[in-house]
Amino acid sequence: MILEFAQIAIRLGSESQFEAVFPAAIKVLAGSKGYLSHDLRRSVETPNRYALIVQWQTLEDHTVGFRGSPAFAEWRAHIGPFLESPPVVEHFQAVAGANI
């Protein structure tokens, strides 16, 4: 399993609109091959910054399958108008933990 961590900066003042659109956007992503789960968190210190954590079966499910599909453009159409800057995305694999 691969964990995608995306730090998303939203234009100041548009946080509630972003949060309202997010359920429709995540349905697009969740319909992709290899998607397992997601979690969206809002920063306490910087309220227009979000952490999106998505679990994928494989790295390629995200980087090739989802990003190379029409679903990626649909995802970006939902959230793009709210972005202050491109999301910073990084992928992680487990090295220690209760489920390893």
MDAnalysis code that builds the backbone (N, CA, C; Angstrom):
import MDAnalysis as mda
import numpy as np

u = mda.Universe.empty(300, n_residues=100, atom_resindex=np.repeat(np.arange(100), 3), trajectory=True)
u.add_TopologyAttr("name", ["N", "CA", "C"] * 100)
u.add_TopologyAttr("resid", np.arange(1, 101))
u.add_TopologyAttr("resname", ["MET", "ILE", "LEU", "GLU", "PHE", "ALA", "GLN", "ILE", "ALA", "ILE", "ARG", "LEU", "GLY", "SER", "GLU", "SER", "GLN", "PHE", "GLU", "ALA", "VAL", "PHE", "PRO", "ALA", "ALA", "ILE", "LYS", "VAL", "LEU", "ALA", "GLY", "SER", "LYS", "GLY", "TYR", "LEU", "SER", "HIS", "ASP", "LEU", "ARG", "ARG", "SER", "VAL", "GLU", "THR", "PRO", "ASN", "ARG", "TYR", "ALA", "LEU", "ILE", "VAL", "GLN", "TRP", "GLN", "THR", "LEU", "GLU", "ASP", "HIS", "THR", "VAL", "GLY", "PHE", "ARG", "GLY", "SER", "PRO", "ALA", "PHE", "ALA", "GLU", "TRP", "ARG", "ALA", "HIS", "ILE", "GLY", "PRO", "PHE", "LEU", "GLU", "SER", "PRO", "PRO", "VAL", "VAL", "GLU", "HIS", "PHE", "GLN", "ALA", "VAL", "ALA", "GLY", "ALA", "ASN", "ILE"])
u.atoms.positions = np.array([
    [0.839, -1.176, 0.000],
    [0.000, 0.000, 0.000],
    [0.889, 1.245, 0.000],
    [0.441, 2.258, -0.705],
    [1.141, 3.539, -0.815],
    [0.260, 4.637, -0.238],
    [0.870, 5.527, 0.521],
    [0.152, 6.664, 1.071],
    [0.577, 7.902, 0.301],
    [-0.389, 8.552, -0.304],
    [-0.148, 9.834, -0.978],
    [-0.450, 10.938, 0.025],
    [0.487, 11.847, 0.189],
    [0.278, 13.005, 1.055],
    [0.309, 14.243, 0.178],
    [-0.795, 14.958, 0.118],
    [-0.873, 16.184, -0.684],
    [-1.150, 17.356, 0.244],
    [-0.256, 18.339, 0.210],
    [-0.485, 19.576, 0.951],
    [-1.129, 20.547, -0.021],
    [-2.328, 20.996, 0.322],
    [-3.135, 21.818, -0.581],
    [-3.359, 23.192, 0.042],
    [-2.929, 24.228, -0.655],
    [-3.150, 25.608, -0.216],
    [-4.311, 26.180, -1.020],
    [-5.332, 26.633, -0.308],
    [-6.552, 27.174, -0.908],
    [-6.524, 28.696, -0.791],
    [-7.073, 29.378, -1.799],
    [-7.154, 30.843, -1.734],
    [-7.856, 31.259, -0.440],
    [-7.263, 32.228, 0.252],
    [-7.873, 32.724, 1.501],
    [-9.311, 33.155, 1.254],
    [-10.171, 32.771, 2.158],
    [-11.574, 33.146, 2.064],
    [-12.437, 32.168, 1.285],
    [-11.823, 31.180, 0.630],
    [-12.626, 30.226, -0.151],
    [-12.672, 28.842, 0.493],
    [-12.269, 28.755, 1.751],
    [-12.205, 27.469, 2.435],
    [-13.570, 26.776, 2.489],
    [-14.615, 27.500, 2.828],
    [-15.932, 26.850, 2.941],
    [-16.445, 26.376, 1.587],
    [-16.151, 27.126, 0.525],
    [-16.561, 26.688, -0.816],
    [-15.777, 25.441, -1.229],
    [-14.473, 25.423, -0.940],
    [-13.653, 24.246, -1.231],
    [-14.209, 23.025, -0.502],
    [-14.506, 23.179, 0.780],
    [-15.029, 22.059, 1.571],
    [-16.380, 21.600, 1.055],
    [-17.181, 22.508, 0.510],
    [-18.490, 22.137, -0.042],
    [-18.349, 21.343, -1.341],
    [-17.328, 21.650, -2.124],
    [-17.099, 20.974, -3.408],
    [-16.357, 19.655, -3.223],
    [-15.611, 19.531, -2.152],
    [-14.746, 18.377, -1.966],
    [-15.470, 17.029, -2.064],
    [-16.653, 16.847, -1.483],
    [-17.313, 15.537, -1.601],
    [-17.540, 15.095, -3.051],
    [-17.885, 16.006, -3.928],
    [-18.061, 15.649, -5.348],
    [-16.714, 15.326, -5.979],
    [-15.692, 16.084, -5.627],
    [-14.354, 15.852, -6.182],
    [-13.805, 14.502, -5.748],
    [-13.973, 14.167, -4.485],
    [-13.386, 12.925, -3.981],
    [-14.101, 11.710, -4.568],
    [-15.355, 11.844, -4.933],
    [-16.057, 10.729, -5.585],
    [-15.377, 10.367, -6.901],
    [-14.877, 11.355, -7.611],
    [-14.161, 11.116, -8.866],
    [-12.897, 10.313, -8.580],
    [-12.123, 10.754, -7.610],
    [-10.886, 10.075, -7.243],
    [-11.177, 8.679, -6.700],
    [-12.188, 8.553, -5.870],
    [-12.518, 7.275, -5.230],
    [-12.966, 6.214, -6.230],
    [-13.403, 6.632, -7.399],
    [-13.808, 5.676, -8.423],
    [-12.641, 5.115, -9.222],
    [-11.428, 5.536, -8.891],
    [-10.249, 5.116, -9.637],
    [-9.727, 3.767, -9.156],
    [-9.166, 3.008, -10.092],
    [-8.560, 1.719, -9.763],
    [-7.455, 1.923, -8.727],
    [-7.448, 1.097, -7.724],
    [-6.408, 1.134, -6.711],
    [-6.670, 2.048, -5.541],
    [-7.714, 2.870, -5.621],
    [-8.054, 3.756, -4.493],
    [-8.517, 2.891, -3.321],
    [-8.023, 3.196, -2.127],
    [-8.430, 2.464, -0.927],
    [-9.202, 3.334, 0.059],
    [-8.678, 4.542, 0.342],
    [-9.343, 5.420, 1.309],
    [-8.724, 6.809, 1.232],
    [-9.350, 7.741, 1.934],
    [-8.795, 9.095, 1.997],
    [-9.146, 9.744, 3.327],
    [-8.436, 10.817, 3.622],
    [-8.677, 11.613, 4.812],
    [-8.281, 13.045, 4.468],
    [-9.153, 13.992, 4.732],
    [-8.850, 15.405, 4.491],
    [-8.811, 16.110, 5.832],
    [-7.727, 16.820, 6.090],
    [-7.557, 17.562, 7.342],
    [-7.253, 19.017, 7.031],
    [-7.761, 19.908, 7.875],
    [-7.516, 21.347, 7.737],
    [-6.547, 21.791, 8.822],
    [-5.569, 22.598, 8.453],
    [-4.578, 23.084, 9.408],
    [-5.221, 23.997, 10.448],
    [-4.807, 23.825, 11.673],
    [-5.268, 24.690, 12.758],
    [-4.549, 26.033, 12.679],
    [-3.238, 25.985, 12.419],
    [-2.446, 27.204, 12.395],
    [-2.612, 28.009, 11.106],
    [-2.847, 27.327, 10.001],
    [-2.973, 27.982, 8.693],
    [-4.273, 27.489, 8.056],
    [-5.392, 28.135, 8.353],
    [-6.712, 27.608, 7.974],
    [-6.971, 27.409, 6.486],
    [-6.134, 27.984, 5.630],
    [-6.348, 27.753, 4.198],
    [-5.437, 26.640, 3.665],
    [-4.794, 25.893, 4.557],
    [-3.944, 24.773, 4.176],
    [-4.600, 23.461, 4.611],
    [-4.597, 22.497, 3.701],
    [-5.210, 21.198, 3.944],
    [-4.196, 20.096, 3.689],
    [-4.372, 19.000, 4.384],
    [-3.603, 17.785, 4.127],
    [-4.587, 16.747, 3.605],
    [-4.335, 16.261, 2.415],
    [-5.134, 15.182, 1.849],
    [-4.268, 13.935, 1.844],
    [-4.725, 12.912, 2.539],
    [-4.014, 11.648, 2.600],
    [-4.870, 10.612, 1.883],
    [-4.298, 10.007, 0.851],
    [-5.015, 8.998, 0.071],
    [-4.202, 7.715, 0.107],
    [-4.875, 6.611, 0.370],
    [-4.224, 5.312, 0.327],
    [-4.531, 4.654, -1.014],
    [-3.466, 4.211, -1.678],
    [-3.547, 3.534, -2.972],
    [-2.956, 2.136, -2.834],
    [-3.440, 1.219, -3.660],
    [-2.851, -0.121, -3.652],
    [-1.403, -0.072, -4.119],
    [-1.136, 0.675, -5.201],
    [0.225, 0.795, -5.726],
    [0.508, 2.245, -6.089],
    [1.767, 2.590, -6.202],
    [2.162, 3.928, -6.632],
    [1.613, 4.217, -8.026],
    [1.703, 3.231, -8.906],
    [1.250, 3.403, -10.286],
    [-0.249, 3.637, -10.386],
    [-1.027, 3.101, -9.442],
    [-2.473, 3.371, -9.451],
    [-2.726, 4.869, -9.378],
    [-1.886, 5.581, -8.635],
    [-2.037, 7.031, -8.540],
    [-1.334, 7.752, -9.679],
    [-0.029, 7.490, -9.841],
    [0.787, 8.284, -10.752],
    [0.508, 8.022, -12.225],
    [0.141, 6.800, -12.567],
    [-0.138, 6.450, -13.962],
    [-1.639, 6.329, -14.196],
    [-2.288, 5.476, -13.395],
    [-3.714, 5.223, -13.583],
    [-4.586, 6.451, -13.406],
    [-4.550, 7.045, -12.232],
    [-5.409, 8.198, -11.965],
    [-4.945, 9.444, -12.703],
    [-3.669, 9.783, -12.555],
    [-3.176, 11.018, -13.180],
    [-3.230, 10.970, -14.706],
    [-3.186, 9.786, -15.268],
    [-3.243, 9.653, -16.720],
    [-4.636, 9.466, -17.272],
    [-5.630, 9.559, -16.407],
    [-7.007, 9.302, -16.832],
    [-7.814, 10.592, -16.959],
    [-8.957, 10.527, -17.657],
    [-9.850, 11.684, -17.715],
    [-10.359, 12.101, -16.324],
    [-10.360, 11.165, -15.378],
    [-10.821, 11.478, -14.021],
    [-9.945, 12.545, -13.373],
    [-8.646, 12.579, -13.718],
    [-7.759, 13.590, -13.133],
    [-8.184, 14.993, -13.548],
    [-8.530, 15.159, -14.824],
    [-8.993, 16.474, -15.293],
    [-10.298, 16.856, -14.607],
    [-11.163, 15.879, -14.393],
    [-12.432, 16.155, -13.705],
    [-12.180, 16.548, -12.249],
    [-11.259, 15.836, -11.586],
    [-10.856, 16.156, -10.213],
    [-10.352, 17.591, -10.117],
    [-9.444, 17.949, -11.046],
    [-8.876, 19.294, -11.044],
    [-9.919, 20.354, -11.379],
    [-10.905, 20.023, -12.197],
    [-11.969, 20.982, -12.504],
    [-12.762, 21.327, -11.244],
    [-12.918, 20.358, -10.352],
    [-13.635, 20.603, -9.093],
    [-12.824, 21.479, -8.148],
    [-11.555, 21.115, -7.945],
    [-10.777, 21.805, -6.905],
    [-9.909, 22.947, -7.440],
    [-9.603, 22.924, -8.727],
    [-8.700, 23.905, -9.327],
    [-9.038, 25.356, -9.054],
    [-10.314, 25.743, -9.138],
    [-10.641, 27.150, -8.909],
    [-10.288, 27.671, -7.506],
    [-10.052, 26.768, -6.572],
    [-9.778, 27.169, -5.197],
    [-8.289, 27.155, -4.847],
    [-7.473, 26.587, -5.721],
    [-6.050, 26.423, -5.409],
    [-5.300, 27.752, -5.425],
    [-4.536, 27.972, -4.388],
    [-3.649, 29.138, -4.321],
    [-2.358, 28.846, -5.091],
    [-1.946, 27.588, -5.052],
    [-0.734, 27.127, -5.742],
    [-0.910, 25.634, -6.000],
    [-0.071, 25.071, -6.869],
    [-0.185, 23.625, -7.106],
    [0.051, 22.842, -5.811],
    [-0.709, 21.774, -5.592],
    [-0.483, 20.948, -4.404],
    [0.926, 20.363, -4.397],
    [1.468, 20.192, -3.209],
    [2.756, 19.527, -3.029],
    [2.435, 18.079, -2.673],
    [2.824, 17.156, -3.548],
    [2.443, 15.746, -3.391],
    [3.693, 14.895, -3.200],
    [3.590, 13.983, -2.242],
    [4.667, 13.043, -1.970],
    [4.042, 11.695, -1.635],
    [4.755, 10.620, -1.921],
    [4.254, 9.265, -1.673],
    [5.111, 8.582, -0.616],
    [4.459, 7.789, 0.231],
    [5.145, 7.119, 1.336],
    [4.773, 5.648, 1.355],
    [5.738, 4.833, 1.789],
    [5.471, 3.419, 2.018],
    [5.753, 3.104, 3.477],
    [5.074, 2.120, 4.007],
    [5.201, 1.773, 5.418],
    [6.553, 1.111, 5.700],
    [7.142, 1.485, 6.815],
    [8.369, 0.840, 7.281],
    [8.234, 0.325, 8.714],
    [7.255, 0.826, 9.443],
    [7.015, 0.371, 10.804],
    [5.581, 0.724, 11.163],
    [4.991, -0.039, 12.067],
    [3.635, 0.252, 12.508],
    [2.909, -1.014, 12.921],
    [1.735, -0.828, 13.458],
    [0.951, -1.940, 13.973],
    [0.487, -2.907, 12.894],
    [0.290, -2.428, 11.685],
    [-0.271, -3.269, 10.628],
    [0.763, -3.799, 9.650],
    [2.027, -3.724, 10.013],
    [3.084, -4.179, 9.084],
    [3.525, -5.572, 9.450],
])
